[in-house]
Amino acid sequence: MLVNFTVGNFRSFKEKRTLSMEAANIKEFADSVINQEGRQILPLAALYGANSGGKSNLLKAMKVFVDMVRNSFIKMNSNDRFQIEPFMLDGVSGVRPSFFEIEIISNTTKNYYRYGFEATAEAVVAEWLYKRTQKREVCLFLRANNTIEPTKLFAEGKGIENRARPNSLFLSVCDSFNGQIAHDITSTISPMLVMSAVNHDEIYEATKILHWNMNQQYLNQMSEMFRNLDVGFSYFEIPHDEMLAKAVKAFTYHNKYDAEGNIIGKVRFTMLNNESQGTNKLFDMMFVILFTLQNGSLLAFDEFDCKLHPLITAYIIQLFNNPKYNTGHGQLVFATHDSNLLSAKCLRRDEVWFVEKDKQEASDLYSLVEFKDADGVKVRNDRSFEKDYIKGRYGAIPYVNYNW
């Protein structure tokens, strides 16, 4: 479970900025807050901002972080480079390493870890791991360039320090050598999915295995959700033949009517050929969304509302807010331009985040709950959030010049 994610000197983020999933002391949607080991964690974070403000760069930073944890030791060769791009619009940041840090609660042991690293495209220059208890935080290992020092509390790292290449994370090395603590951390980070909703093929590739391996309980819940969303078909089925499933994805069944509007049968269509692009995208998204809700991972979408009706977007958000459906304590982070969500009152103030560039084109990140106006007054829950946002009260909007 994600608690905090911090990035610095990466693309448009010059200074360190933190996306926090820790709940503020506010009352709205109190039932949706996840109580995890005495901490109050949010299931949602919505990113608002102008085009090129930095929303995508924040999600890209999360993706780079997750990919490095997954792949830096097992799948990368010694000459491979990280997908790291520092802030380039000043005279110094371009030659400095980028900063990434995550705070998580393990999905299995419920231990609290703070893990991070600094890296260039060529090498990891610093790395650290801490474990937090109720009383204090203890160091498990520290890395500075080619020097790695595991502490007594991280015995699994002893003797394999020299296995870490300059372009590999020591955490990933320890996991590959069956380190229990390293596995505890990577098994929480690795399932995190960060993708663009614009790229339908990316979503489909990420969910192909789910399409084929969903049990009947999953399929029944999926059918219920699609009936709630009124997408046209009454139910669907995944072909039992794997090759056929790849070719058609799913069969959808639509009602057939007589002249008086009575249902007289069913017509079978194929998802790929007969349903709209928006329905195909929603179909794939719902697989991974349902998996996240029931298995308690993190799902992050850029351009989340692309090809989705605003009411469908709101429905998906309510799934994460509803403990009845969010049984696994899944989390959703998404970038959106759908200001209707602000007036729909389906987001807490601490779940609304704004990304905005300053005059030097460096991105800032701040939440609605911490925003203060010119008089130092915080935003009340009875404000019209959408109206205020469109007017520019909170920043993070494009200032369009209509001087035609």
C-alpha positions as CSV (number, residue, x, y, z in Angstrom):
1,M,0.0,0.0,0.0
2,L,1.3,3.4,-1.0
3,V,1.7,6.0,1.8
4,N,3.9,8.6,0.1
5,F,5.8,9.0,-3.1
6,T,8.5,11.7,-3.6
7,V,10.3,12.7,-6.7
8,G,12.9,15.4,-7.4
9,N,15.0,16.6,-10.3
10,F,13.0,14.5,-12.8
11,R,11.7,16.1,-16.0
12,S,9.6,19.1,-14.9
13,F,10.0,18.4,-11.2
14,K,13.1,20.4,-10.1
15,E,12.6,20.3,-6.3
16,K,11.4,17.4,-4.3
17,R,7.6,17.0,-4.3
18,T,5.5,14.4,-2.4
19,L,2.2,12.8,-3.4
20,S,0.8,11.7,0.0
21,M,-1.9,9.1,0.4
22,E,-2.1,9.9,4.2
23,A,-5.6,11.1,5.2
24,A,-6.1,14.5,6.7
25,N,-8.3,15.1,9.7
26,I,-11.4,15.8,7.8
27,K,-14.9,14.2,7.8
28,E,-15.9,13.7,4.2
29,F,-16.1,10.0,3.0
30,A,-14.7,8.9,6.4
31,D,-15.8,5.3,5.7
32,S,-13.6,5.1,2.6
33,V,-10.4,5.8,4.5
34,I,-8.3,2.7,5.0
35,N,-7.1,2.0,8.5
36,Q,-3.8,0.2,8.1
37,E,-1.7,-0.5,11.1
38,G,-3.0,2.6,12.9
39,R,-2.5,4.8,9.9
40,Q,-5.3,6.4,7.9
41,I,-4.6,5.8,4.2
42,L,-6.5,7.2,1.2
43,P,-7.8,5.0,-1.6
44,L,-7.7,7.8,-4.2
45,A,-5.7,10.7,-5.5
46,A,-6.9,12.8,-8.5
47,L,-4.3,15.0,-10.3
48,Y,-5.5,18.2,-11.9
49,G,-3.6,20.7,-13.9
50,A,-3.1,22.4,-17.2
51,N,-1.7,20.6,-20.2
52,S,2.1,20.3,-19.8
53,G,1.8,21.2,-16.1
54,G,3.5,18.0,-14.9
55,K,0.8,15.5,-14.2
56,S,2.1,13.0,-16.7
57,N,5.7,13.6,-15.4
58,L,4.6,12.7,-11.9
59,L,3.1,9.4,-13.1
60,K,6.1,8.8,-15.4
61,A,8.3,9.1,-12.3
62,M,6.2,6.5,-10.5
63,K,6.5,4.2,-13.6
64,V,10.3,4.6,-13.8
65,F,10.6,3.9,-10.1
66,V,8.5,0.7,-10.3
67,D,10.2,-0.5,-13.5
68,M,13.7,0.0,-11.9
69,V,12.6,-2.1,-8.8
70,R,11.3,-4.8,-11.1
71,N,14.0,-4.9,-13.8
72,S,17.3,-3.2,-12.8
73,F,19.0,-6.5,-11.8
74,I,17.2,-9.3,-13.6
75,K,16.4,-7.8,-17.0
76,M,19.0,-5.1,-17.5
77,N,22.5,-5.6,-19.0
78,S,25.5,-3.7,-17.7
79,N,25.3,-1.2,-20.6
80,D,21.6,-0.5,-20.3
81,R,20.4,2.9,-19.3
82,F,17.6,4.0,-16.9
83,Q,14.7,6.0,-18.3
84,I,15.8,9.0,-16.2
85,E,15.7,12.5,-17.4
86,P,16.7,15.3,-15.0
87,F,15.3,18.9,-15.0
88,M,17.1,20.6,-17.8
89,L,16.0,24.3,-17.6
90,D,18.6,25.6,-15.2
91,G,22.4,25.5,-15.2
92,V,23.0,22.7,-12.7
93,S,20.2,20.1,-12.4
94,G,21.0,18.4,-15.7
95,V,24.2,16.9,-14.3
96,R,22.7,15.9,-10.9
97,P,21.0,12.6,-10.1
98,S,17.2,12.3,-9.9
99,F,15.6,11.5,-6.5
100,F,12.9,8.9,-5.9
101,E,11.5,7.7,-2.6
102,I,8.5,5.7,-1.6
103,E,6.9,4.9,1.8
104,I,4.8,1.8,1.8
105,I,3.0,-0.6,4.1
106,S,3.7,-4.2,3.0
107,N,0.7,-6.0,1.5
108,T,1.8,-9.2,3.3
109,T,3.6,-8.4,6.6
110,K,2.1,-4.9,7.1
111,N,5.6,-3.6,7.9
112,Y,6.2,0.1,7.2
113,Y,9.2,0.8,4.9
114,R,10.9,3.9,3.5
115,Y,12.9,3.1,0.5
116,G,14.6,5.3,-2.1
117,F,17.5,6.0,-4.4
118,E,19.2,8.7,-6.4
119,A,20.3,7.8,-9.9
120,T,21.4,9.1,-13.3
121,A,20.6,7.4,-16.6
122,E,23.8,5.5,-16.2
123,A,24.1,4.5,-12.5
124,V,22.6,4.5,-9.0
125,V,24.6,6.9,-6.9
126,A,22.7,6.5,-3.6
127,E,20.2,4.0,-2.1
128,W,18.7,3.6,1.3
129,L,16.2,1.4,3.1
130,Y,14.6,2.1,6.5
131,K,12.0,0.2,8.5
132,R,9.6,2.1,10.7
133,T,8.1,0.8,13.9
134,Q,5.7,2.7,16.2
135,K,8.6,3.9,18.3
136,R,11.4,4.7,15.7
137,E,12.8,4.3,12.3
138,V,15.8,1.9,11.8
139,C,18.2,1.7,9.0
140,L,18.5,-1.5,7.0
141,F,21.1,-0.5,4.4
142,L,22.8,2.5,2.9
143,R,24.5,2.9,-0.4
144,A,26.8,5.6,-1.7
145,N,28.1,5.0,-5.2
146,N,30.1,1.8,-5.1
147,T,29.9,1.4,-1.3
148,I,27.0,-0.6,0.2
149,E,26.6,-1.1,3.9
150,P,23.9,-3.5,5.2
151,T,23.3,-3.1,8.9
152,K,22.9,-6.0,11.4
153,L,19.1,-5.8,10.9
154,F,19.6,-6.6,7.2
155,A,21.6,-9.9,7.3
156,E,20.3,-10.9,3.9
157,G,22.4,-8.2,2.2
158,K,25.7,-9.4,3.8
159,G,28.1,-11.0,1.3
160,I,26.3,-10.0,-1.9
161,E,27.2,-6.3,-1.9
162,N,29.5,-6.7,-4.9
163,R,26.7,-8.3,-6.9
164,A,25.1,-4.9,-7.5
165,R,26.2,-3.3,-10.8
166,P,26.3,0.5,-11.0
167,N,23.1,0.3,-13.0
168,S,21.2,-2.1,-10.6
169,L,19.4,-1.5,-7.3
170,F,20.7,-3.3,-4.3
171,L,17.2,-4.0,-3.2
172,S,16.5,-5.9,-6.5
173,V,19.8,-7.8,-6.0
174,C,18.7,-8.9,-2.5
175,D,15.3,-9.9,-3.8
176,S,16.9,-12.1,-6.5
177,F,18.9,-13.9,-3.8
178,N,15.7,-14.6,-1.9
179,G,16.1,-12.0,0.8
180,Q,12.9,-12.0,2.8
181,I,12.8,-8.3,3.6
182,A,13.6,-7.4,0.0
183,H,10.9,-9.7,-1.2
184,D,8.4,-8.2,1.3
185,I,9.1,-4.8,-0.3
186,T,9.3,-5.7,-4.0
187,S,6.2,-7.9,-3.8
188,T,4.3,-4.7,-2.7
189,I,6.0,-2.4,-5.3
190,S,6.2,-4.7,-8.4
191,P,2.4,-5.3,-8.8
192,M,1.8,-1.5,-9.0
193,L,0.6,-0.6,-12.5
194,V,1.2,2.8,-14.0
195,M,-0.1,3.3,-17.5
196,S,-1.7,5.8,-19.9
197,A,-5.4,5.4,-20.6
198,V,-4.7,6.9,-24.1
199,N,-2.7,3.9,-25.0
200,H,-5.4,1.2,-25.3
201,D,-2.9,-1.4,-26.4
202,E,-0.9,-0.9,-23.2
203,I,-4.0,-1.5,-21.1
204,Y,-4.9,-4.6,-23.1
205,E,-1.4,-6.1,-22.8
206,A,-1.5,-5.5,-19.1
207,T,-4.8,-7.3,-18.7
208,K,-4.5,-10.2,-21.2
209,I,-3.5,-12.6,-18.4
210,L,-6.4,-11.4,-16.3
211,H,-8.8,-11.9,-19.2
212,W,-7.8,-15.6,-19.5
213,N,-7.5,-16.4,-15.8
214,M,-10.5,-14.7,-14.2
215,N,-12.6,-17.1,-12.2
216,Q,-16.4,-17.1,-12.4
217,Q,-16.7,-14.9,-9.3
218,Y,-14.7,-12.2,-11.0
219,L,-16.7,-12.6,-14.2
220,N,-20.0,-12.3,-12.4
221,Q,-18.9,-9.1,-10.7
222,M,-17.7,-7.8,-14.0
223,S,-21.1,-8.5,-15.6
224,E,-22.9,-6.7,-12.7
225,M,-20.7,-3.7,-13.2
226,F,-21.3,-3.5,-16.9
227,R,-25.1,-3.8,-16.3
228,N,-24.8,-0.9,-13.9
229,L,-22.9,1.1,-16.5
230,D,-25.5,0.5,-19.3
231,V,-23.0,-0.3,-22.0
232,G,-25.6,-2.2,-24.1
233,F,-24.8,-5.9,-23.7
234,S,-26.6,-7.9,-21.1
235,Y,-23.6,-10.1,-20.3
236,F,-20.3,-11.3,-21.8
237,E,-18.2,-14.5,-21.8
238,I,-14.5,-15.2,-22.3
239,P,-14.0,-18.0,-24.9
240,H,-12.5,-21.2,-23.3
241,D,-10.0,-21.5,-26.2
242,E,-7.0,-19.3,-25.5
243,M,-6.3,-18.5,-29.1
244,L,-9.9,-17.6,-29.8
245,A,-9.9,-15.4,-26.7
246,K,-6.9,-13.5,-28.1
247,A,-8.7,-13.1,-31.4
248,V,-12.1,-11.9,-30.1
249,K,-11.3,-10.9,-26.5
250,A,-14.8,-11.6,-25.4
251,F,-18.3,-12.4,-26.8
252,T,-21.0,-9.9,-25.9
253,Y,-24.7,-10.7,-25.9
254,H,-27.3,-8.1,-26.8
255,N,-31.0,-8.4,-26.5
256,K,-33.0,-9.0,-29.7
257,Y,-36.5,-7.4,-29.9
258,D,-39.7,-7.8,-31.8
259,A,-41.7,-4.9,-33.3
260,E,-43.4,-4.2,-30.0
261,G,-40.1,-4.0,-28.1
262,N,-40.3,-7.4,-26.4
263,I,-37.1,-9.4,-25.9
264,I,-37.3,-12.4,-28.2
265,G,-33.7,-13.7,-27.9
266,K,-30.0,-12.8,-27.9
267,V,-27.5,-11.8,-30.5
268,R,-23.8,-12.6,-30.0
269,F,-21.2,-10.1,-31.0
270,T,-17.4,-10.0,-30.6
271,M,-15.9,-7.3,-28.4
272,L,-13.1,-6.4,-30.8
273,N,-15.2,-6.1,-33.9
274,N,-18.7,-5.0,-32.8
275,E,-18.2,-2.8,-29.7
276,S,-16.9,0.7,-29.7
277,Q,-13.4,1.7,-28.8
278,G,-14.6,3.3,-25.6
279,T,-16.4,0.1,-24.6
280,N,-13.3,-2.0,-25.4
281,K,-11.1,0.4,-23.3
282,L,-13.6,0.3,-20.4
283,F,-13.8,-3.5,-20.6
284,D,-10.0,-3.8,-20.2
285,M,-9.8,-1.1,-17.6
286,M,-12.5,-2.8,-15.5
287,F,-10.5,-6.1,-15.4
288,V,-7.5,-4.4,-13.9
289,I,-9.7,-2.1,-11.7
290,L,-11.5,-5.1,-10.2
291,F,-8.2,-7.0,-9.7
292,T,-6.9,-3.9,-7.9
293,L,-10.0,-3.6,-5.7
294,Q,-9.8,-7.2,-4.6
295,N,-6.0,-7.7,-4.4
296,G,-5.0,-4.4,-2.8
297,S,-2.4,-2.9,-5.1
298,L,-1.9,0.5,-6.7
299,L,-3.3,1.4,-10.1
300,A,-2.2,4.7,-11.7
301,F,-3.7,6.1,-14.9
302,D,-2.7,9.1,-17.0
303,E,-5.5,10.7,-19.0
304,F,-7.9,8.5,-17.0
305,D,-11.1,9.9,-18.5
306,C,-10.1,9.5,-22.1
307,K,-13.1,8.1,-24.0
308,L,-15.1,7.6,-20.8
309,H,-18.3,9.4,-20.0
310,P,-18.0,11.6,-16.9
311,L,-20.7,9.4,-15.1
312,I,-18.6,6.3,-15.8
313,T,-15.5,8.0,-14.4
314,A,-17.5,8.9,-11.3
315,Y,-18.8,5.3,-10.9
316,I,-15.2,3.9,-11.0
317,I,-14.1,6.4,-8.3
318,Q,-17.0,5.4,-6.1
319,L,-15.9,1.8,-6.4
320,F,-12.7,2.7,-4.6
321,N,-14.6,4.8,-2.1
322,N,-16.9,1.9,-1.3
323,P,-15.6,-0.7,1.2
324,K,-18.1,-3.2,-0.1
325,Y,-16.2,-3.3,-3.5
326,N,-12.8,-2.2,-2.3
327,T,-12.3,-5.3,-0.2
328,G,-8.6,-5.6,-0.8
329,H,-7.8,-1.9,-0.1
330,G,-6.8,-1.0,-3.6
331,Q,-5.6,2.5,-4.5
332,L,-6.2,4.6,-7.6
333,V,-4.1,7.5,-8.7
334,F,-5.2,9.3,-11.8
335,A,-4.6,12.4,-13.9
336,T,-7.8,14.0,-15.2
337,H,-9.3,17.2,-16.7
338,D,-12.8,16.2,-15.7
339,S,-13.8,19.1,-13.4
340,N,-17.3,17.6,-13.0
341,L,-15.7,15.2,-10.4
342,L,-15.1,18.2,-8.2
343,S,-18.8,19.1,-8.1
344,A,-19.9,15.5,-7.8
345,K,-18.6,15.4,-4.3
346,C,-17.1,12.0,-4.8
347,L,-13.6,13.1,-3.8
348,R,-12.3,14.2,-0.4
349,R,-10.3,17.5,-0.3
350,D,-7.1,15.5,0.5
351,E,-7.7,13.3,-2.5
352,V,-7.6,16.3,-4.9
353,W,-4.1,17.4,-6.1
354,F,-3.0,20.2,-8.3
355,V,0.1,20.2,-10.5
356,E,1.3,23.6,-11.7
357,K,4.5,25.0,-13.2
358,D,6.1,28.2,-11.9
359,K,7.7,30.9,-14.1
360,Q,10.9,28.8,-14.5
361,E,8.7,25.9,-15.8
362,A,9.3,23.8,-12.7
363,S,6.3,21.8,-11.4
364,D,4.8,22.2,-8.0
365,L,2.4,19.7,-6.4
366,Y,-0.2,20.6,-3.6
367,S,-3.5,19.2,-2.4
368,L,-6.8,21.0,-2.0
369,V,-6.9,20.3,1.7
370,E,-3.6,22.2,2.3
371,F,-4.3,25.0,-0.1
372,K,-4.7,28.5,1.4
373,D,-6.0,31.6,-0.2
374,A,-4.2,35.0,-0.2
375,D,-5.6,35.6,3.3
376,G,-4.2,32.3,4.6
377,V,-7.6,30.7,4.8
378,K,-8.0,27.0,3.9
379,V,-10.7,25.7,1.6
380,R,-14.0,24.8,3.4
381,N,-15.9,21.6,2.5
382,D,-19.0,23.7,1.5
383,R,-17.1,25.5,-1.3
384,S,-18.0,25.0,-4.9
385,F,-14.8,23.2,-5.8
386,E,-15.4,23.0,-9.6
387,K,-16.5,26.6,-9.9
388,D,-13.5,27.8,-7.9
389,Y,-11.1,25.7,-9.9
390,I,-12.4,26.9,-13.3
391,K,-12.1,30.5,-12.1
392,G,-8.4,29.9,-11.2
393,R,-8.9,30.1,-7.4
394,Y,-6.6,27.1,-6.8
395,G,-4.2,27.7,-9.8
396,A,-3.2,24.7,-12.0
397,I,-5.3,25.9,-15.0
398,P,-4.2,27.2,-18.4
399,Y,-4.4,31.0,-18.8
400,V,-5.7,31.1,-22.4
401,N,-5.2,34.3,-24.4
402,Y,-8.3,34.9,-26.5
403,N,-6.8,37.9,-28.3
404,W,-8.0,36.8,-31.8
